[in-house]
Amino acid sequence: MKEEITNYPSKEKPWLKYYDYDTEKLEIPKMSIYQMASLYNKDRLDNIALDIRTGKNNFKKGVTITYREYLKRMREFAKSLSLLGVKENEIISLVLPNIIESRVSIYGSNILGATPYAITPLLAPEKFNTIIEENNIQNIFMFSMFYEKYKNVLNIRKYKNVIFLDGMETMPTFLKTYLRFKNNIKVPTGDNFISYEEFIREGKKLKKEITPYYDEEHTAIIVGTSGTTGVPKGVCLTDKNLNAAATSHISTGLFEENDVFLDVLLQSIAYGVSAMHYTTCGGLKSVLIPELVSDKLAYLLKTINPDHFLGGPIHCLNIVKSEEFKNGELKPIKNYVSGGATLKKELEKKLNKVDENFKENGTRSDLFVRQGLGSTENTGGGLYQMPGSYKFGSVGIPLPLNTIGVFTPGTDIELPFNTMGELCITGPCVMKEYLNNEKETNKVLKKHSDGKVWLHMGDIGYIDKDGCFFHKHRLSDIFMRRGFNVHPGKITELLNTIPEIKAVGVIVVEHPIEEMVPIACISLYNEFDNDKVKEKIENICRNNLDDMAIPYEYVYMEELPLNAGGKVNIPLLKSMYEEKNSLKLKK
């Protein structure tokens, strides 16, 4: 049967030519995430599952556990949680770094049917308190290092239990005893404060295994968003969502049993959870780095020599600056993915050694980085520059089980190829809902005339004839200045073309005369931090931007603040600016 030519991406699906199998016939396992992890690893129980390393020994030797031990710890966690009286669908909170116990707690909660709310340790105490109160959370798992930050919240109300971890739980008994004594590490004291080891010890007394809970629409985890639209929300991801994401990634053939995955992602980031699940189900060896190591990444890539790594622009930037990259010591790995924000053109050129007209012909193994695009609401993933599909500046094609289209913003009117519009995505990875927030849910999940529920991503760009999406800016950023629409994304896009600029964030603030005005916050490479370069930047803006889009002010900073996902933290940047310039803005 001849394919119908419609000129609409979601109908023609040109990206399917990059897959050598029928992606639409993939079956999603109808089971819990724990059951999928257990089933997929039944024949490789003695393979290494996790290897945790820290900077204390230069990341050269870690503590490892097998899949047999990994699954056993999940079951022990479930037993211990049941003794705390936690029930099906009850929310517990996790405030943990990227450690073994963070993963164990997610899968262990899943066995019982409880729902972990993974909270980034970067969250302000007031927002943490709001989440705890609004959801009546009674059991909190917290890394002891974060206690000082949240102690006022933990001490103002009564909880059933606060379970503390220090990251040494996996170490041999003699070693962790010695290190705790040497470093004077103690569990904080307070009513119902207990150590993780005490918590697990009680569960081990239960001899009977807990029958795994399963409901396809059960919320397996709640992940907080960074509040791009100004309203922080909890994204409810189901077992089906996570199993679909794992099936999608594993089916690509990029991930093979015993591949080494260098993991620096928190489970409080959707892609961190997604990566946790597909690496676990894929039988990979995950090397966990619990510290923030964006400036040490080149060293880690050289030392660990992984097959896979997921990061963001900040990681790419630090690689280019590293001596290892400059000296040619870093070679392309099988699968280096950059997501979270689009790479600057100059950065992509340096890493991949290509020009702006480059298009992959066949599969190139010498490309250093491939970009991707996703959202928390789509289980972290969505698009990726699959081998064979790479085009300079694109963020890729849809991963299997995902269908994309570009629509007139806020509507179900699909736009043709190469037409700017809002990116929307549909498929089994799309979230269930925002936690207790129907109003915000309905803003992004819309049933189209084709009968499918589409996630409106808020990303503006276009899809070319090969199915590659080119991201331009965010829809939610549009504001009015003197009655004219202004797109901060276009300002950012222009500034990112200037090679002297290391990072940029455009914030929007109120103005007594002009309504709202854009402020360009800029970090320059050290060698370019001079008046001549700053004059050049302002001239480029004057010559290339409409009058209303020209920044009202240029603010130069040594470094711009980043959020947990490695993106420029726009809300924090804005609050920093307003605090410093409140009097000036009122004039």
Secondary structure, DSSP 4 states (H G I P E B T S, - for coil): -PPP--S-HHHH-GGGGG-SS-GGG-----S-HHHHHHHHTTT-TTSEEEEE--GGGTTS--EEEEHHHHHHHHHHHHHHHHHTT--TT-EEEEE--SSHHHHHHHHHHHHHT-EEEE--TTS-HHHHHHHHHHTT--EEEEEGGGHHHHHHHHHHS--SEEEEE-S-TTS-HHHHHHHHHHTT--PPPSTTEEEHHHHHHHHTT--SPPPPP--TT-EEEEEE---TTS---EEEEEHHHHHHHHHHHHHTT---TT-EEEE---TTSHHHHHHHHHHHHTT-EEEE--S--GGGHHHHHHHH--SEEEE-HHHHHHHHHSHHHHTT-----SEEEE-SSPPPHHHHHHHHT--TT-B--S--S----EEEEE-GGGTT-EEE--TT--BTT---EEPTT-EEEEESTTSS-B--TT--EEEEEESTTS-SEETT-HHHHHHHEEE-TTS-EEEEEEEEEEE-TTS-EEEEEEGGG-EEETTEEE-HHHHHHHHTT-TTEEEEEEEEEEETTTEEEEEEEEEE-GGG-SHHHHHHHHHHHHHHS-GGGS-SEEEE-SS--B-TTSSB-HHHHHHHHHHHHHHHHH-
